[in-house]
Amino acid sequence: MDADFKVLEEKLDQLLVHCKNLRAENIELRQDLAKAREDSKLLRMQMQKASSKLEALIGQLPEGVL
């Protein structure tokens, strides 16, 4: 009976370690996702700015160039 409890205790310890590792990984993944979303937002803003500049430059071209 003691051996059964010892095995159960070891398995429980392994489970707790695994849960701790998964939580740490989850935190890291959430941080990575937040960074990726911020990067994506910045890139969208930069693309919009570049698009506006291109439209302004196209608007300055003499007629018939395009």
TORMIMI-903107 format. One line per field, with one value per atom (N, C-alpha, C, CB): atom name; x, y, z; residue number from 1. Coordinates in steps of 0.001 Angstrom, whole numbers, plus 500000, padded with zeros to 6 digits. Atoms other than C-alpha are relative to their C-alpha. Glycine has a CB too. Example, Ala and Ser with C-alpha at 12.3 -4.5 7.8 and 13.67 -1.06 7.14 Angstrom:
BEGIN
vexza <- c(N,CA,C,CB,N,CA,C,CB);
u <- c(500890,512300,500900,499008,499180,513670,499230,500414);
v <- c(498810,495500,501200,500027,498810,498940,501090,500462);
w <- c(500000,507800,500000,501246,499940,507140,500730,498585);
minu <- c(1,1,1,1,2,2,2,2);
//
This chain:
BEGIN
vexza <- c(N,CA,C,CB,N,CA,C,CB,N,CA,C,CB,N,CA,C,CB,N,CA,C,CB,N,CA,C,CB,N,CA,C,CB,N,CA,C,CB,N,CA,C,CB,N,CA,C,CB,N,CA,C,CB,N,CA,C,CB,N,CA,C,CB,N,CA,C,CB,N,CA,C,CB,N,CA,C,CB,N,CA,C,CB,N,CA,C,CB,N,CA,C,CB,N,CA,C,CB,N,CA,C,CB,N,CA,C,CB,N,CA,C,CB,N,CA,C,CB,N,CA,C,CB,N,CA,C,CB,N,CA,C,CB,N,CA,C,CB,N,CA,C,CB,N,CA,C,CB,N,CA,C,CB,N,CA,C,CB,N,CA,C,CB,N,CA,C,CB,N,CA,C,CB,N,CA,C,CB,N,CA,C,CB,N,CA,C,CB,N,CA,C,CB,N,CA,C,CB,N,CA,C,CB,N,CA,C,CB,N,CA,C,CB,N,CA,C,CB,N,CA,C,CB,N,CA,C,CB,N,CA,C,CB,N,CA,C,CB,N,CA,C,CB,N,CA,C,CB,N,CA,C,CB,N,CA,C,CB,N,CA,C,CB,N,CA,C,CB,N,CA,C,CB,N,CA,C,CB,N,CA,C,CB,N,CA,C,CB,N,CA,C,CB,N,CA,C,CB,N,CA,C,CB,N,CA,C,CB,N,CA,C,CB,N,CA,C,CB,N,CA,C,CB,N,CA,C,CB);
u <- c(500815,500000,500862,499071,499101,502838,500615,501103,499409,504339,499005,500420,501030,501044,499918,498637,500043,500982,501240,499863,498746,504608,499918,501211,500153,503867,499017,499524,500997,500803,500597,498766,499352,502810,500973,500740,499051,505505,499269,500880,500777,502918,499365,498917,500583,501238,501062,499369,498895,504592,500329,501251,499731,505207,498916,500104,501120,501757,500108,498671,499850,502370,501127,500261,498885,505709,499559,501234,500492,504071,499045,499283,500928,501290,500758,499001,499189,503859,500695,501049,499327,505784,499020,500693,501013,502605,499543,498793,500395,501617,501067,499754,498902,505032,500024,501353,500035,504833,498811,499925,501195,501318,500242,498799,499680,502516,500908,500679,499070,505360,499275,501140,500743,503011,499067,499199,500864,500602,500808,499278,499131,503478,500423,501250,499623,504621,498841,500447,501184,501079,499740,498771,500196,500749,501022,500106,498942,504068,499696,501389,500321,503022,498829,499672,501150,499715,500437,498892,499503,501522,500828,500841,499204,503986,499094,500960,500943,501102,499291,498973,500667,499320,500933,499537,499015,502485,500210,501335,499811,502997,498797,500261,501205,499390,500000,498728,499940,499856,501048,500307,498949,503101,499547,501286,500507,501429,498976,499381,500988,498554,500690,499034,499249,501024,500670,501058,499348,502969,498976,500773,501055,499728,499534,498816,500424,498686,501045,499746,498919,502080,499994,501379,500038,501842,498824,499914,501172,498349,500255,498762,499676,499598,500964,500602,499033,502523,499320,501174,500738,500255,499126,499128,500826,497974,500780,499300,499149,500899,500535,501160,499520,501748,499198,499922,500726,500876,499003,500973,501014,497792,500608,498819,499574,498341,501240,500249,498798,501424,499621,500762,500427,499507,499179,499231);
v <- c(498811,500000,501258,499995,498852,502391,500235,499797,499879,501661,500666,498602,499379,502618,501501,499346,498582,505903,500725,500183,499408,506556,500247,499074,499854,505984,501128,498674,498943,508194,501371,499753,498740,510909,500456,499845,499664,510781,500485,498779,499592,510990,501372,498961,498703,513900,501107,499960,499039,515672,500306,499457,499800,515142,500850,498649,499230,516499,501469,499417,498626,519594,500727,500010,499406,520234,500301,499054,499812,519793,501200,498711,498862,522243,501315,499837,498797,524774,500395,499772,499733,524448,500517,498736,499552,524825,501428,499053,498629,527953,501001,500111,499118,529490,500164,499447,499950,528603,500838,498574,499246,530054,501497,499548,498581,533345,500514,500199,499611,533464,500134,498970,499946,532723,501206,498713,498819,535432,501272,500081,498837,537914,500084,499926,500036,536827,500452,498584,499621,537211,501498,499216,498556,540703,500783,500382,499331,541692,499901,499377,500188,540242,500889,498523,499130,542124,501455,499836,498625,545372,500251,500291,499879,544784,500097,498801,500002,544062,501349,498865,498695,547238,501090,500348,499024,549275,499880,499811,500208,547733,500478,498528,499508,548470,501520,499506,498542,552089,500512,500515,499599,552326,499802,499204,500248,550787,501048,498601,498968,553258,501329,500158,498763,556147,499966,500210,500131,554863,500088,498674,499952,554392,501434,499114,498602,557968,500831,500596,499269,559274,499686,499640,500389,557289,500654,498472,499366,558586,501491,499806,498585,562154,500212,500553,499883,561622,499741,499010,500289,560082,501191,498723,498838,563072,501184,500397,498903,565366,499764,500200,500292,563624,500770,498494,499326,565491,499032,500565,500811,564270,499227,500882,500818,561494,499168,500864,500792,560044,498561,500619,501358,557063,499483,499943);
w <- c(500000,500000,500000,501194,499981,500797,498622,501044,501343,497388,499050,499452,500835,495731,500257,500257,499664,497602,499495,501507,500468,496692,498488,500343,501442,492992,499691,499364,500199,493214,500302,500888,499626,494962,498910,501344,501066,492276,498745,499661,501170,489509,500211,499690,499668,491250,499921,501410,500097,491571,498539,500723,501433,487858,499356,499274,500533,487070,500400,500489,499522,489189,499273,501503,500750,487485,498573,499997,501374,484094,499936,499494,499956,485044,500146,501160,499802,486244,498691,501121,501270,482975,498950,499491,500964,480922,500294,500018,499637,482838,499570,501523,500407,482244,498482,500498,501459,478553,499520,499414,500362,478371,500175,500850,499771,479862,498888,501387,501069,477348,498659,499881,501259,474458,499952,499802,499947,475584,499757,501358,500220,475690,498532,500913,501419,472222,499122,499593,500774,470903,500105,500480,499820,472388,499183,501495,500783,470779,498511,500303,501418,467421,499589,499712,500305,467568,499923,501065,500020,468382,498739,501261,501226,465529,498774,499857,501113,463169,499899,500164,499978,464229,499465,501435,500466,463652,498493,500738,501436,460219,499196,499711,500685,459230,499932,500715,499995,460265,499014,501409,500934,458286,498557,500265,501354,455231,499602,499904,500280,455493,499691,501187,500224,455727,498628,501113,501298,452703,498871,499918,501010,450764,499780,500414,500111,451521,499258,501396,500687,450382,498503,500615,501415,447145,499283,499865,500601,446478,499763,500898,500147,447036,498839,501300,501100,444668,498651,500204,501242,442026,499617,500161,500255,442387,499456,501247,500476,441588,498592,500950,501357,438315,498970,499708,501055,435150,499357,498948,500633,433334,498814,499537,501122,430826,500280,498826,499678,432571,500313,501196,499663,433858,498901,501307);
minu <- c(1,1,1,1,2,2,2,2,3,3,3,3,4,4,4,4,5,5,5,5,6,6,6,6,7,7,7,7,8,8,8,8,9,9,9,9,10,10,10,10,11,11,11,11,12,12,12,12,13,13,13,13,14,14,14,14,15,15,15,15,16,16,16,16,17,17,17,17,18,18,18,18,19,19,19,19,20,20,20,20,21,21,21,21,22,22,22,22,23,23,23,23,24,24,24,24,25,25,25,25,26,26,26,26,27,27,27,27,28,28,28,28,29,29,29,29,30,30,30,30,31,31,31,31,32,32,32,32,33,33,33,33,34,34,34,34,35,35,35,35,36,36,36,36,37,37,37,37,38,38,38,38,39,39,39,39,40,40,40,40,41,41,41,41,42,42,42,42,43,43,43,43,44,44,44,44,45,45,45,45,46,46,46,46,47,47,47,47,48,48,48,48,49,49,49,49,50,50,50,50,51,51,51,51,52,52,52,52,53,53,53,53,54,54,54,54,55,55,55,55,56,56,56,56,57,57,57,57,58,58,58,58,59,59,59,59,60,60,60,60,61,61,61,61,62,62,62,62,63,63,63,63,64,64,64,64,65,65,65,65,66,66,66,66);
//
